């Protein structure tokens, strides 16, 4: 969409406000709204000023002035505001007109540019499967004398005996029993359908939606793949619409990886492929899972760099509460066709040459999508460049249920890091592949690690309620 098309849209839709958005280091969207009457062609040339020092991980107070440069291709009408509003994603620039190296969206665009210069292909396609929970109530508090969380859902297994419903109707979902039941067990068909309707209205192509495995309202909506930056933009739109639709229904949605103990967590399985001028590069008929050598080497890069990669694809302390054996979590750094116990799965059902792809199952939605997708691409391209063969390194293929293997067999399989601190250690030790082509910079990564170490320390020093159960009567 051109700038003129955006200005025409503002007039046609009687837009009152234009909401300029960018994404911070943590992956959360930030915004500033301008009256539509003040938005003109010059706005797209000069940008919108904001205070970068107020965004965690961005700038010091002595260098606070920053500029949002709008991308007209991202414009869509906000389906939630009472006053008609147009949303536009932006890149971040310095006042001197230089792209800011800590801007996550710019990192994603540099990764796409590097793909072109690397001579591998012309486009990398991404399709995330971002799972979430829909709760009816959430409460949490941490302080000097208390620490707790409590969530509730009308369909949760712990409510089979609840009387407050004015007559309990049953139909609760048991632990690990929530995968695709019909109504009335699935109580959230309509809310997911409304989310899909609004996503489609904003230009996204929806492929399907369904209830996920866990009790208490776990859900998944799949949308169509696209190129790296566009997919990251779409994921930000997806999370915004999911969260606000839930709120309209008097509920709350969370993409937190592990909000419940003892049931499946929420992941963000990411499908990837590379094309060259419209031709798929991952497909080779008759080979293992119909994968080309280029695709095998891409997998090799993902698995070889996985410990460092996970610092960007699973960047929360809560991520590692999901990455434990027993809850369908992909903790094993191996690849396999059709096997959901492997970190990298190759879908084989109803796959065409153009649909041939790999699926990295480890990530979750605490990831900043611009950074996570860029890092995945860089790891895969490093595998192609160095011809990293995952078979020679013991990464598979493993075409059986790894969870059912003996301890002796599993001892040969490398696992994901056990904590965010371990992943950050791995990133510090293995970051050269991210620096290729100036996609990430050393300053960016140093700042990122420091930012995330602050999160791990804030959790580590706090008293956990379970410690009372373990140690109070010592």
C-alpha positions as CSV (number, residue, x, y, z in Angstrom):
1,X,0.0,0.0,0.0
2,X,1.4,3.4,-1.0
3,X,1.4,6.5,1.2
4,X,-1.3,8.0,-1.0
5,X,-3.4,4.8,-0.6
6,X,-3.2,5.2,3.2
7,X,-4.2,8.9,3.0
8,X,-7.2,7.9,0.7
9,X,-8.2,5.1,3.2
10,X,-8.2,7.7,6.0
11,X,-10.8,9.7,4.0
12,X,-12.8,6.8,2.8
13,X,-13.2,5.2,6.3
14,X,-13.6,8.5,8.1
15,X,-10.6,7.7,10.2
16,X,-10.3,9.9,13.3
17,X,-7.0,8.7,14.7
18,X,-3.9,7.1,13.3
19,X,-2.1,4.8,15.7
20,X,1.6,4.5,15.1
21,X,3.2,1.4,16.6
22,X,6.6,-0.1,17.2
23,X,7.9,-3.1,19.1
24,X,10.3,-2.9,22.0
25,X,13.0,-5.4,23.0
26,X,10.6,-7.5,25.0
27,X,8.3,-8.0,22.0
28,X,5.5,-5.8,23.3
29,X,3.8,-3.3,21.1
30,X,3.9,0.4,22.0
31,X,1.9,3.2,20.4
32,X,1.3,6.9,19.9
33,X,-2.0,8.2,18.3
34,X,-2.2,11.3,16.1
35,X,-5.4,13.0,14.9
36,X,-6.0,11.9,11.3
37,X,-6.2,15.5,10.3
38,X,-2.5,15.9,11.3
39,X,-1.3,12.9,9.2
40,X,-0.1,13.8,5.8
41,X,2.6,12.7,3.3
42,X,5.3,14.5,5.3
43,X,4.4,12.3,8.3
44,X,5.7,9.3,6.4
45,X,8.9,11.1,5.4
46,X,9.7,12.7,8.7
47,X,8.2,10.2,11.1
48,X,6.8,10.5,14.6
49,X,9.0,11.5,17.6
50,X,9.0,9.6,20.9
51,X,11.0,9.2,24.1
52,X,13.2,6.2,23.6
53,X,14.5,6.4,27.2
54,X,11.1,5.3,28.5
55,X,11.2,2.0,26.6
56,X,13.0,-0.7,28.6
57,X,16.2,-1.8,26.8
58,X,16.2,1.1,24.3
59,X,18.1,4.3,25.1
60,X,19.6,6.3,28.0
61,X,18.0,9.5,29.0
62,X,20.8,11.5,27.5
63,X,19.9,10.0,24.0
64,X,16.2,9.8,24.4
65,X,14.9,11.4,21.2
66,X,13.9,8.8,18.6
67,X,11.7,8.6,15.5
68,X,9.1,6.1,14.4
69,X,9.1,5.8,10.6
70,X,5.7,4.4,9.4
71,X,5.5,1.5,7.0
72,X,2.3,2.1,4.9
73,X,2.1,-1.5,3.8
74,X,1.1,-2.5,7.4
75,X,-2.0,-0.2,7.7
76,X,-5.2,-1.7,9.0
77,X,-8.4,-0.5,10.7
78,X,-8.5,-1.2,14.5
79,X,-11.6,-3.3,15.1
80,X,-11.9,-2.4,18.8
81,X,-11.7,1.4,19.2
82,X,-14.9,3.5,19.7
83,X,-13.3,6.3,17.6
84,X,-12.2,5.0,14.1
85,X,-8.5,4.3,14.2
86,X,-6.0,3.2,11.6
87,X,-3.0,1.2,12.9
88,X,0.4,1.4,11.2
89,X,3.6,-0.4,12.2
90,X,6.9,1.6,12.3
91,X,10.6,1.1,12.2
92,X,12.8,3.1,14.7
93,X,15.4,5.7,13.5
94,X,17.7,8.0,15.3
95,X,17.2,11.8,14.9
96,X,20.1,11.7,12.5
97,X,18.1,9.5,10.1
98,X,19.9,6.2,10.8
99,X,18.1,2.9,11.4
100,X,18.4,2.1,15.1
101,X,20.3,-1.1,15.5
102,X,18.2,-2.2,18.6
103,X,15.0,-1.9,16.7
104,X,13.7,-5.5,16.4
105,X,11.8,-4.8,13.2
106,X,14.9,-3.5,11.5
107,X,16.8,-6.7,12.6
108,X,14.2,-8.8,10.9
109,X,14.5,-6.7,7.7
110,X,18.3,-7.0,7.8
111,X,17.9,-10.8,8.1
112,X,15.8,-10.8,4.9
113,X,18.4,-8.7,3.1
114,X,21.2,-11.0,4.2
115,X,19.3,-14.0,2.7
116,X,19.4,-12.2,-0.6
117,X,23.1,-11.4,-0.5
118,X,24.0,-14.9,0.8
119,X,22.9,-16.3,-2.6
120,X,20.7,-19.0,-1.1
121,X,17.2,-17.9,-2.1
122,X,15.0,-14.9,-2.6
123,X,12.5,-15.4,0.2
124,X,12.2,-17.1,3.6
125,X,8.6,-18.0,4.6
126,X,7.5,-18.4,8.2
127,X,4.3,-19.7,9.8
128,X,4.0,-19.7,13.6
129,X,1.4,-21.7,15.5
130,X,1.0,-19.5,18.6
131,X,-1.1,-21.2,21.3
132,X,-2.8,-19.4,24.1
133,X,-5.1,-19.8,27.1
134,X,-8.5,-18.1,27.7
135,X,-9.2,-17.6,31.4
136,X,-12.2,-16.2,33.2
137,X,-10.2,-14.8,36.1
138,X,-6.6,-14.2,36.9
139,X,-5.1,-13.0,40.2
140,X,-1.4,-12.7,41.2
141,X,0.6,-10.9,43.8
142,X,4.2,-10.8,45.0
143,X,5.3,-8.8,48.0
144,X,7.3,-8.9,51.2
145,X,4.9,-11.3,52.9
146,X,3.0,-13.1,50.1
147,X,3.5,-14.6,46.7
148,X,0.8,-16.4,44.7
149,X,-1.1,-16.7,41.5
150,X,-4.6,-18.1,40.8
151,X,-6.4,-18.5,37.5
152,X,-9.9,-19.8,36.8
153,X,-11.9,-21.1,33.8
154,X,-15.4,-22.3,33.6
155,X,-14.2,-25.4,31.7
156,X,-11.3,-26.3,34.0
157,X,-11.0,-29.7,35.5
158,X,-10.8,-28.3,39.0
159,X,-14.3,-26.9,38.7
160,X,-16.2,-30.2,38.4
161,X,-17.5,-29.8,42.0
162,X,-18.0,-26.0,42.0
163,X,-21.5,-24.9,43.2
164,X,-21.1,-21.2,42.4
165,X,-22.3,-21.7,38.8
166,X,-25.9,-21.8,39.9
167,X,-26.1,-25.4,38.9
168,X,-22.9,-27.0,37.7
169,X,-23.4,-28.3,34.1
170,X,-20.3,-30.5,34.1
171,X,-18.6,-30.7,30.6
172,X,-15.2,-29.9,32.1
173,X,-12.0,-30.7,30.3
174,X,-9.8,-33.2,32.0
175,X,-6.0,-32.8,32.1
176,X,-4.4,-33.3,28.7
177,X,-7.9,-34.1,27.3
178,X,-8.7,-30.8,25.5
179,X,-7.6,-31.6,22.0
180,X,-10.4,-30.8,19.5
181,X,-13.6,-31.9,21.4
182,X,-16.9,-30.6,20.1
183,X,-19.4,-28.4,22.0
184,X,-20.5,-28.3,24.8
185,X,-17.1,-29.7,26.0
186,X,-15.4,-27.0,23.8
187,X,-17.0,-23.9,25.3
188,X,-15.0,-21.4,23.2
189,X,-16.0,-22.1,19.6
190,X,-17.7,-18.8,19.2
191,X,-15.0,-16.6,20.8
192,X,-12.3,-18.2,18.5
193,X,-14.5,-17.8,15.5
194,X,-14.9,-14.1,16.3
195,X,-11.2,-13.7,16.7
196,X,-10.8,-15.3,13.2
197,X,-13.5,-13.0,11.7
198,X,-11.7,-9.9,13.0
199,X,-8.3,-11.2,11.9
200,X,-9.7,-11.8,8.4
201,X,-11.2,-8.3,8.3
202,X,-7.7,-6.9,8.9
203,X,-6.4,-8.8,5.9
204,X,-5.0,-12.0,7.4
205,X,-5.7,-15.4,5.8
206,X,-7.0,-17.8,8.5
207,X,-6.5,-21.5,8.0
208,X,-8.2,-23.1,11.0
209,X,-8.9,-22.8,14.7
210,X,-9.4,-25.4,17.5
211,X,-9.2,-26.2,21.2
212,X,-5.8,-27.3,22.3
213,X,-4.7,-30.2,24.6
214,X,-4.8,-28.5,28.0
215,X,-7.8,-27.9,30.3
216,X,-9.0,-24.4,31.2
217,X,-9.3,-22.9,27.7
218,X,-6.2,-23.6,25.7
219,X,-6.6,-22.6,22.1
220,X,-4.8,-22.3,18.7
221,X,-5.6,-20.3,15.6
222,X,-3.4,-20.9,12.5
223,X,-2.9,-18.2,9.9
224,X,-1.3,-18.3,6.5
225,X,2.5,-18.2,6.1
226,X,4.3,-15.1,4.7
227,X,7.8,-13.7,4.5
228,X,9.7,-13.1,7.7
229,X,8.9,-9.5,8.6
230,X,5.4,-9.7,7.3
231,X,4.8,-12.8,9.5
232,X,6.2,-11.0,12.5
233,X,3.8,-8.1,11.8
234,X,1.0,-10.5,11.5
235,X,1.8,-12.2,14.8
236,X,1.7,-8.8,16.6
237,X,-1.7,-8.2,15.0
238,X,-2.8,-11.7,16.0
239,X,-1.9,-11.3,19.6
240,X,-3.5,-7.9,19.7
241,X,-6.8,-9.2,18.3
242,X,-6.8,-12.3,20.4
243,X,-6.3,-10.3,23.6
244,X,-8.9,-7.7,22.9
245,X,-11.5,-10.1,21.6
246,X,-11.2,-12.1,24.8
247,X,-11.6,-8.8,26.8
248,X,-14.8,-8.1,24.9
249,X,-16.2,-11.4,26.0
250,X,-15.3,-10.6,29.6
251,X,-12.4,-13.0,29.5
252,X,-8.6,-12.7,29.4
253,X,-6.1,-14.4,26.9
254,X,-2.5,-15.1,27.8
255,X,0.4,-16.4,25.6
256,X,2.4,-17.2,28.7
257,X,4.1,-20.6,28.0
258,X,3.2,-22.3,31.3
259,X,0.4,-20.7,33.3
260,X,-0.8,-24.1,34.8
261,X,1.2,-26.7,36.6
262,X,0.7,-30.3,35.6
263,X,-0.8,-29.8,32.1
264,X,0.5,-28.9,28.7
265,X,2.0,-25.4,28.1
266,X,1.6,-23.1,25.1
267,X,4.2,-23.2,22.4
268,X,4.8,-21.4,19.2
269,X,5.8,-24.0,16.6
270,X,7.4,-22.2,13.7
271,X,7.2,-23.6,10.1
272,X,10.0,-22.4,7.8
273,X,11.0,-22.8,4.1
274,X,13.1,-21.0,1.6
275,X,12.2,-20.2,-2.0
276,X,14.2,-18.9,-5.0
277,X,12.1,-16.9,-7.4
278,X,9.0,-18.9,-6.6
279,X,10.7,-22.3,-6.6
280,X,10.8,-24.3,-3.3
281,X,14.4,-25.2,-2.2
282,X,13.5,-27.6,0.6
283,X,11.9,-30.3,-1.5
284,X,13.6,-33.4,-3.1
285,X,11.3,-36.2,-4.1
286,X,12.3,-39.6,-2.7
287,X,14.8,-38.3,-0.1
288,X,14.2,-38.7,3.6
289,X,10.9,-36.9,4.3
290,X,11.3,-35.5,0.7
291,X,13.9,-33.0,2.1
292,X,16.7,-31.6,-0.1
293,X,20.3,-31.4,1.1
294,X,19.8,-27.7,1.6
295,X,16.9,-28.3,3.9
296,X,18.9,-30.9,5.9
297,X,21.7,-28.4,6.3
298,X,19.2,-25.8,7.4
299,X,18.0,-28.2,10.1
300,X,21.7,-28.8,11.0
301,X,22.1,-25.1,11.6
302,X,19.0,-24.9,13.8
303,X,19.9,-27.8,16.0
304,X,23.6,-27.0,16.2
305,X,22.9,-23.4,17.4
306,X,19.7,-24.3,19.3
307,X,21.1,-23.6,22.8
308,X,22.0,-20.1,21.8
309,X,18.9,-19.7,19.6
310,X,16.6,-20.6,22.5
311,X,17.7,-17.4,24.3
312,X,15.8,-15.6,21.6
313,X,13.0,-18.1,20.9
314,X,12.2,-18.9,24.5
315,X,13.3,-15.7,26.3
316,X,11.5,-16.0,29.6
317,X,12.1,-17.8,32.9
318,X,8.6,-19.3,32.4
319,X,9.6,-20.7,29.1
320,X,11.6,-23.4,30.8
321,X,8.7,-24.5,33.0
322,X,7.2,-25.7,29.6
323,X,10.4,-27.2,28.3
324,X,10.3,-30.3,30.6
325,X,9.6,-33.9,29.6
326,X,6.1,-35.3,29.8
327,X,3.9,-32.5,28.4
328,X,4.6,-32.9,24.6
329,X,7.3,-30.3,25.0
330,X,10.1,-30.6,22.4
331,X,13.0,-30.8,24.7
332,X,15.1,-33.2,22.5
333,X,17.4,-31.5,20.0
334,X,16.8,-34.0,17.2
335,X,14.8,-34.0,13.9
336,X,12.2,-36.5,12.6
337,X,9.4,-36.7,10.1
338,X,6.0,-36.4,11.7
339,X,7.3,-36.9,15.2
340,X,6.1,-34.3,17.7
341,X,8.6,-35.4,20.4
342,X,11.5,-33.9,18.3
343,X,12.6,-30.3,18.4
344,X,12.5,-30.2,14.6
345,X,9.6,-32.0,12.9
346,X,9.1,-32.4,9.1
347,X,5.4,-32.4,8.3
348,X,4.7,-35.2,5.8
349,X,0.9,-35.4,5.6
350,X,-0.7,-33.9,2.5
351,X,2.5,-32.0,1.7
352,X,3.2,-30.7,-1.8
353,X,6.7,-29.6,-3.1
354,X,5.8,-26.0,-2.4
355,X,4.4,-27.0,1.0
356,X,7.6,-28.8,2.0
357,X,8.9,-27.2,5.2
358,X,10.5,-27.8,8.6
359,X,8.8,-27.1,11.9
360,X,10.9,-25.9,14.9
361,X,8.7,-26.8,17.8
362,X,10.7,-25.4,20.7
363,X,9.8,-21.6,20.6
364,X,7.0,-20.0,22.5
365,X,5.1,-16.7,22.3
366,X,7.2,-14.8,24.9
367,X,9.6,-14.4,22.0
368,X,9.9,-11.1,20.2
369,X,8.9,-12.4,16.7
370,X,11.2,-10.1,14.8
371,X,14.2,-11.3,16.7
372,X,13.2,-14.9,16.9
373,X,12.4,-15.4,13.2
374,X,15.6,-13.5,12.3
375,X,17.7,-15.7,14.6
376,X,16.2,-18.9,13.2
377,X,16.9,-17.8,9.6
378,X,20.5,-16.9,10.5
379,X,21.0,-20.3,12.2
380,X,19.6,-22.1,9.2
381,X,21.7,-20.1,6.8
382,X,24.8,-20.8,8.8
383,X,24.0,-24.5,8.5
384,X,23.6,-24.2,4.7
385,X,26.8,-22.2,4.5
386,X,28.9,-24.7,6.5
387,X,27.0,-27.7,5.2
388,X,26.2,-28.8,8.8
389,X,24.8,-32.4,8.5
390,X,22.6,-33.1,11.6
391,X,22.9,-36.9,10.9
392,X,26.6,-36.8,11.3
393,X,26.3,-34.9,14.6
394,X,23.8,-37.4,16.1
395,X,20.7,-35.2,15.8
396,X,18.7,-37.9,14.1
397,X,16.5,-38.7,12.4
398,X,14.7,-40.3,15.3
399,X,11.4,-41.8,14.0
400,X,10.1,-43.2,17.2
401,X,8.6,-41.7,20.4
402,X,11.6,-40.4,22.2
403,X,9.6,-40.2,25.5
404,X,9.4,-44.0,25.5
405,X,13.1,-44.6,24.8
406,X,15.2,-46.1,27.6
407,X,17.4,-43.8,29.7
408,X,20.4,-45.3,28.1
409,X,19.1,-44.4,24.6
410,X,18.1,-40.9,25.7
411,X,21.5,-40.2,27.2
412,X,22.9,-39.8,23.7
413,X,20.4,-37.1,22.8
414,X,21.2,-33.5,23.5
415,X,18.5,-31.5,25.4
416,X,17.5,-27.9,25.4
417,X,19.0,-25.6,28.1
418,X,17.5,-26.1,31.5
419,X,17.0,-22.4,32.3
420,X,17.0,-18.9,30.7
421,X,20.4,-18.3,32.3
422,X,21.8,-21.4,30.6
423,X,20.4,-20.2,27.3
424,X,21.9,-16.8,27.7
425,X,25.3,-18.4,28.6
426,X,25.0,-20.3,25.3
427,X,24.2,-17.1,23.4
428,X,27.3,-15.4,24.8
429,X,29.4,-18.4,23.8
430,X,27.8,-18.8,20.3
431,X,26.7,-15.6,18.6
432,X,29.0,-15.3,15.5
433,X,26.3,-16.7,13.2
434,X,24.0,-13.9,14.3
435,X,26.5,-11.2,13.4
436,X,26.9,-12.2,9.8
437,X,25.9,-9.4,7.4
438,X,25.4,-7.0,10.3
439,X,22.0,-8.6,11.0
440,X,22.5,-8.5,14.8
441,X,25.3,-6.4,16.3
442,X,27.5,-7.1,19.3
443,X,26.0,-4.1,21.0
444,X,22.5,-5.4,20.5
445,X,23.3,-8.8,21.8
446,X,25.2,-7.5,24.8
447,X,22.3,-5.2,25.6
448,X,19.8,-8.1,25.1
449,X,21.7,-10.4,27.4
450,X,22.0,-7.8,30.1
451,X,18.3,-7.0,29.8
452,X,17.3,-10.7,30.2
453,X,19.7,-11.3,33.0
454,X,17.8,-8.7,34.9
455,X,14.6,-10.8,34.5
456,X,16.3,-14.0,35.7
457,X,17.7,-12.2,38.8
458,X,14.4,-10.7,39.6
459,X,12.8,-14.2,39.7
460,X,15.7,-15.9,41.4
461,X,15.8,-13.7,44.5
462,X,12.0,-14.0,45.2
463,X,10.6,-16.6,47.6
464,X,8.6,-19.3,45.9
465,X,5.4,-20.6,47.6
466,X,6.5,-24.2,47.1
467,X,9.6,-23.5,49.2
468,X,7.2,-23.2,52.2
469,X,5.9,-26.7,51.4
470,X,9.5,-28.0,51.2
471,X,11.2,-26.1,54.0
472,X,8.9,-24.3,56.5
473,X,9.0,-27.2,59.0
474,X,12.8,-27.7,58.8
